[in-house]
Amino acid sequence: DLLQKHADTEKVFDADPFGGWQNWLAARVEELSAAVAADRPRLFLSQVHWGKAVLQSRGVSPESFRDGLKCLREVLADELPNRVQSMAKAYLDQVLEAFDDTPAELSARLLPETEMGRLASNYLLGLLEGDRRRASRLILDALDQGHDVRELYLQVLLPAQEELGRMWQANEINVAEEHFASQTTKMVMAQLLPRATSQPPHGKTMLAAAVAGNHHDIGLQAVADFFEMDGWRTVLLGANVPARDLVQAVNCFVADVLGLSVSQTTQFEAVKTAIQAVRDGARGTEVKILLGGCALTEPDDLPTELGADAYAADAVDAVARGRQ
């Protein structure tokens, strides 16, 4: 019925329209499950708004997605056990009621009205033209002209990455282009860190990892680099770290602070599993756990409910929390 009513979806899921919708709505079920487990309907609503923007940018009308959610509600009413059926229906009802309330923001993140804004725009242009040498040279020249490494991270590299994410979401670039740009930014960060002004080592160790299932680690690398500039010994494990390996690393490197990154609400179970495993390990009572990432845009007390000691909004906040 959904495919018959909304023929516009065939151009998005052209290889297999039925399978495409099935996979798309299955992902929404995972997001619904994460929101229910966290007891936060707003998490599911934000994911639906994101999904609406992604589909609309690819030529699928919001009405198609709305009807897809209605189909999903009917299927869950038939398939779920009675004890969770009413809860799932309540979450979907809330989402459908607020479907048009707050359109997802897809406006450009870079505003070239300042010196650093222009630098970020030119850097992004170099990335999109596939010229990583020119992109790197722009940043290193700015460093030679007296700009601080932290300033270049916060006002150039990370905003450019946010804009790349927006461009992918708006269907303006593809995955290959995003991957090239992200790898170039990692290369540039590796060039900047050795030239940063850093505090003397103070003997504390910070270990940084993205939880299992989280393949995004540029923000995490920025956090780790900021800790290193603050005098910490930093151990960066990177993306998609299994819980058992995380425990071994915390123990092996005698970590004082563990920074965990979560990019999607569907990774909350992985967060809980990782934190519980660390708590059960040899340094479970000594290590402090900081949680951050774009899945926690409205953190309130959710990080502590997941088992962390604190939430960090960004690299600067993470270092301040680490000092505390």
Secondary structure per residue as TSV (DSSP state, phi and psi in degrees):
chain	resnum	aa	ss	phi	psi
A	1	D	-	360.0	-41.8
A	2	L	H	-62.7	-43.4
A	3	L	H	-68.3	-37.0
A	4	Q	H	-68.0	-38.0
A	5	K	H	-75.8	-31.6
A	6	H	-	-127.1	83.2
A	7	A	G	-66.8	-18.4
A	8	D	G	-64.8	-18.5
A	9	T	G	-75.8	-18.1
A	10	E	G	-64.6	-29.4
A	11	K	G	-75.6	-18.7
A	12	V	T	-87.3	-43.4
A	13	F	S	-106.9	50.5
A	14	D	-	-64.7	-34.7
A	15	A	S	-67.4	-38.7
A	16	D	-	-156.5	83.1
A	17	P	H	-56.1	-42.5
A	18	F	H	-64.5	-47.7
A	19	G	H	-65.1	-34.7
A	20	G	H	-62.7	-48.6
A	21	W	H	-63.1	-39.1
A	22	Q	H	-60.7	-45.8
A	23	N	H	-67.5	-39.9
A	24	W	H	-62.5	-45.7
A	25	L	H	-73.8	-29.6
A	26	A	H	-63.0	-37.2
A	27	A	H	-64.4	-36.1
A	28	R	H	-67.7	-31.8
A	29	V	H	-63.6	-41.1
A	30	E	H	-62.7	-41.0
A	31	E	H	-66.9	-37.8
A	32	L	H	-62.1	-44.4
A	33	S	H	-60.7	-41.5
A	34	A	H	-64.9	-41.1
A	35	A	H	-66.9	-40.8
A	36	V	H	-64.1	-43.7
A	37	A	H	-62.2	-34.3
A	38	A	H	-86.8	-7.5
A	39	D	T	59.2	44.7
A	40	R	-	-139.2	91.9
A	41	P	H	-57.0	-30.4
A	42	R	H	-61.1	-29.4
A	43	L	H	-62.6	-43.0
A	44	F	H	-68.9	-40.0
A	45	L	H	-61.0	-42.8
A	46	S	H	-64.2	-36.3
A	47	Q	H	-68.1	-38.0
A	48	V	H	-65.9	-41.9
A	49	H	H	-61.7	-40.7
A	50	W	H	-61.6	-47.8
A	51	G	H	-61.7	-38.0
A	52	K	H	-61.9	-43.3
A	53	A	H	-65.4	-40.8
A	54	V	H	-62.8	-48.0
A	55	L	H	-64.8	-41.7
A	56	Q	H	-63.3	-37.2
A	57	S	H	-68.4	-17.7
A	58	R	T	-104.4	13.5
A	59	G	T	94.7	8.7
A	60	V	-	-101.1	126.8
A	61	S	-	-70.1	150.7
A	62	P	H	-56.4	-33.2
A	63	E	H	-62.6	-35.4
A	64	S	H	-62.2	-45.3
A	65	F	H	-66.4	-41.3
A	66	R	H	-58.3	-45.8
A	67	D	H	-66.2	-33.2
A	68	G	H	-62.6	-40.6
A	69	L	H	-66.6	-35.3
A	70	K	H	-65.6	-40.8
A	71	C	H	-61.3	-42.2
A	72	L	H	-61.0	-42.2
A	73	R	H	-60.1	-40.7
A	74	E	H	-65.9	-42.9
A	75	V	H	-64.5	-44.3
A	76	L	H	-65.5	-33.7
A	77	A	H	-63.7	-31.7
A	78	D	H	-83.4	-31.9
A	79	E	H	-100.8	-27.7
A	80	L	S	-78.8	150.5
A	81	P	-	-62.1	153.4
A	82	N	H	-57.4	-33.4
A	83	R	H	-68.5	-23.2
A	84	V	H	-115.0	-6.7
A	85	Q	H	-59.6	-45.9
A	86	S	H	-67.4	-35.1
A	87	M	H	-67.3	-45.2
A	88	A	H	-62.1	-41.9
A	89	K	H	-63.0	-40.1
A	90	A	H	-63.1	-41.7
A	91	Y	H	-65.6	-44.0
A	92	L	H	-67.4	-37.0
A	93	D	H	-61.3	-43.4
A	94	Q	H	-62.8	-41.4
A	95	V	H	-66.2	-43.7
A	96	L	H	-66.4	-35.3
A	97	E	H	-66.9	-35.3
A	98	A	T	-101.3	14.7
A	99	F	T	-56.5	-37.8
A	100	D	T	-99.7	2.5
A	101	D	T	-66.5	-51.2
A	102	T	S	-129.7	93.0
A	103	P	-	-61.1	140.9
A	104	A	-	-62.1	140.4
A	105	E	-	-82.9	116.5
A	106	L	-	-118.8	17.8
A	107	S	S	-72.8	157.2
A	108	A	-	-61.9	140.9
A	109	R	S	-85.7	-22.9
A	110	L	-	-99.9	125.1
A	111	L	-	-119.7	102.0
A	112	P	T	-76.3	55.3
A	113	E	T	-103.5	-6.3
A	114	T	S	-125.2	168.7
A	115	E	H	-58.9	-45.8
A	116	M	H	-72.0	-32.5
A	117	G	H	-64.3	-40.8
A	118	R	H	-66.3	-39.5
A	119	L	H	-62.9	-43.7
A	120	A	H	-62.0	-40.7
A	121	S	H	-65.3	-43.0
A	122	N	H	-67.8	-37.0
A	123	Y	H	-61.6	-46.5
A	124	L	H	-62.3	-39.1
A	125	L	H	-60.5	-43.1
A	126	G	H	-59.9	-40.4
A	127	L	H	-63.3	-45.8
A	128	L	H	-69.0	-24.7
A	129	E	T	-88.3	2.6
A	130	G	T	74.6	22.3
A	131	D	-	-110.9	83.6
A	132	R	H	-72.4	-25.2
A	133	R	H	-67.3	-43.4
A	134	R	H	-67.2	-41.0
A	135	A	H	-61.1	-44.5
A	136	S	H	-63.9	-40.9
A	137	R	H	-63.5	-36.3
A	138	L	H	-58.3	-44.1
A	139	I	H	-72.2	-42.5
A	140	L	H	-68.5	-34.5
A	141	D	H	-64.6	-40.7
A	142	A	H	-62.8	-36.7
A	143	L	H	-64.8	-43.7
A	144	D	H	-63.7	-26.9
A	145	Q	T	-84.4	3.2
A	146	G	T	109.1	0.3
A	147	H	-	-75.0	141.7
A	148	D	-	-77.5	148.6
A	149	V	H	-59.3	-43.5
A	150	R	H	-60.6	-41.1
A	151	E	H	-61.2	-41.3
A	152	L	H	-68.0	-37.1
A	153	Y	I	-61.5	-54.2
A	154	L	I	-75.1	-31.5
A	155	Q	I	-108.5	-7.2
A	156	V	I	-126.5	-63.9
A	157	L	I	-66.6	-50.1
A	158	L	H	-69.3	-41.8
A	159	P	H	-60.4	-36.5
A	160	A	H	-63.9	-38.9
A	161	Q	H	-66.2	-39.0
A	162	E	H	-62.4	-39.7
A	163	E	H	-67.2	-36.9
A	164	L	H	-61.0	-41.6
A	165	G	H	-61.5	-41.1
A	166	R	H	-64.5	-40.6
A	167	M	H	-66.0	-38.3
A	168	W	H	-65.3	-44.7
A	169	Q	H	-59.5	-37.1
A	170	A	T	-86.1	6.6
A	171	N	T	64.8	31.5
A	172	E	S	-93.8	-21.7
A	173	I	S	-135.7	162.9
A	174	N	-	-103.9	179.5
A	175	V	H	-63.1	-39.4
A	176	A	H	-61.9	-42.9
A	177	E	H	-65.0	-40.8
A	178	E	H	-64.0	-41.7
A	179	H	H	-64.1	-43.4
A	180	F	H	-59.4	-46.5
A	181	A	H	-63.8	-41.8
A	182	S	H	-66.0	-41.6
A	183	Q	H	-64.7	-35.6
A	184	T	H	-66.3	-41.9
A	185	T	H	-62.3	-39.6
A	186	K	H	-61.6	-40.8
A	187	M	H	-61.8	-43.6
A	188	V	H	-64.9	-42.1
A	189	M	H	-60.8	-39.0
A	190	A	H	-65.5	-29.1
A	191	Q	H	-77.0	-32.6
A	192	L	H	-77.1	-41.5
A	193	L	G	-54.5	-46.0
A	194	P	G	-62.8	-18.1
A	195	R	G	-101.1	6.5
A	196	A	S	-78.3	150.2
A	197	T	-	-78.7	119.6
A	198	S	-	-121.6	154.0
A	199	Q	-	-75.3	155.0
A	200	P	-	-61.6	148.2
A	201	P	-	-59.2	138.2
A	202	H	-	-116.9	7.2
A	203	G	S	91.0	-2.7
A	204	K	-	-94.7	151.4
A	205	T	E	-119.6	131.9
A	206	M	E	-116.3	128.7
A	207	L	E	-112.2	131.5
A	208	A	E	-122.4	134.4
A	209	A	E	-153.1	149.1
A	210	A	E	-95.2	137.5
A	211	V	E	-66.2	163.6
A	212	A	T	-54.5	130.4
A	213	G	T	96.6	-14.5
A	214	N	-	-97.5	110.5
A	215	H	-	-100.6	9.3
A	216	H	-	-105.2	120.9
A	217	D	-	-138.3	13.4
A	218	I	H	-69.2	-44.8
A	219	G	H	-59.7	-39.1
A	220	L	H	-63.4	-42.0
A	221	Q	H	-62.1	-38.6
A	222	A	H	-62.4	-42.8
A	223	V	H	-61.0	-46.9
A	224	A	H	-61.4	-41.2
A	225	D	H	-65.1	-39.3
A	226	F	H	-65.1	-38.2
A	227	F	H	-63.0	-43.0
A	228	E	H	-62.5	-40.0
A	229	M	H	-65.3	-21.3
A	230	D	T	-90.7	6.4
A	231	G	T	99.6	3.2
A	232	W	-	-82.9	148.4
A	233	R	E	-78.3	122.5
A	234	T	E	-113.1	130.6
A	235	V	E	-116.5	106.9
A	236	L	E	-98.0	113.0
A	237	L	E	-88.8	-23.6
A	238	G	E	87.9	-152.0
A	239	A	E	-85.5	154.9
A	240	N	E	54.5	57.5
A	241	V	E	-96.2	120.5
A	242	P	-	-63.5	151.2
A	243	A	H	-59.5	-43.4
A	244	R	H	-64.1	-37.2
A	245	D	H	-72.8	-31.8
A	246	L	H	-63.8	-43.0
A	247	V	H	-60.8	-44.7
A	248	Q	H	-60.9	-40.3
A	249	A	H	-67.9	-42.3
A	250	V	H	-58.0	-43.3
A	251	N	H	-73.1	-43.7
A	252	C	H	-64.6	-42.5
A	253	F	T	-94.3	3.3
A	254	V	T	49.9	57.1
A	255	A	-	-69.1	136.8
A	256	D	S	-90.9	-35.0
A	257	V	E	-130.9	134.9
A	258	L	E	-113.7	119.9
A	259	G	E	-100.3	121.0
A	260	L	E	-113.1	136.0
A	261	S	E	-112.1	135.7
A	262	V	-	-131.6	124.3
A	263	S	-	-102.1	-19.4
A	264	Q	S	-136.1	149.6
A	265	T	G	-63.1	-26.8
A	266	T	G	-70.3	-6.4
A	267	Q	G	-95.5	4.2
A	268	F	H	-61.7	-36.7
A	269	E	H	-65.0	-37.9
A	270	A	H	-65.1	-35.6
A	271	V	H	-62.4	-49.8
A	272	K	H	-61.0	-41.4
A	273	T	H	-63.2	-44.6
A	274	A	H	-64.9	-45.3
A	275	I	H	-65.8	-42.2
A	276	Q	H	-63.6	-39.0
A	277	A	H	-63.5	-41.3
A	278	V	H	-65.7	-43.4
A	279	R	H	-61.2	-32.8
A	280	D	T	-81.1	-8.5
A	281	G	S	-83.0	-177.3
A	282	A	T	-64.0	-30.1
A	283	R	T	-108.0	22.5
A	284	G	T	-59.5	-32.1
A	285	T	T	-91.2	-17.8
A	286	E	T	-90.7	-41.8
A	287	V	-	-73.7	138.2
A	288	K	E	-98.8	139.1
A	289	I	E	-113.9	121.2
A	290	L	E	-103.0	134.6
A	291	L	E	-118.0	136.0
A	292	G	E	-153.6	179.4
A	293	G	S	126.4	163.7
A	294	C	T	-72.4	-9.0
A	295	A	T	-74.5	-11.1
A	296	L	-	-114.9	54.1
A	297	T	S	-71.7	-25.0
A	298	E	S	-125.4	75.2
A	299	P	-	-68.0	-37.1
A	300	D	T	35.6	-122.5
A	301	D	T	-104.5	13.8
A	302	L	H	-61.8	-43.6
A	303	P	H	-55.4	-42.1
A	304	T	H	-71.2	-32.3
A	305	E	H	-64.8	-31.7
A	306	L	T	-79.0	-8.8
A	307	G	T	111.1	-2.8
A	308	A	-	-78.5	162.9
A	309	D	S	-84.7	-29.7
A	310	A	E	-162.1	166.6
A	311	Y	E	-113.4	141.7
A	312	A	-	-122.6	127.6
A	313	A	S	-77.7	-30.5
A	314	D	S	-160.0	-174.1
A	315	A	H	-64.3	-40.8
A	316	V	H	-64.7	-45.4
A	317	D	H	-64.0	-36.8
A	318	A	H	-63.3	-43.4
A	319	V	H	-64.1	-41.1
A	320	A	H	-61.7	-41.7
A	321	R	H	-65.8	-39.2
A	322	G	H	-61.2	-40.7
A	323	R	H	-62.8	-41.4
A	324	Q	-	-60.0	360.0
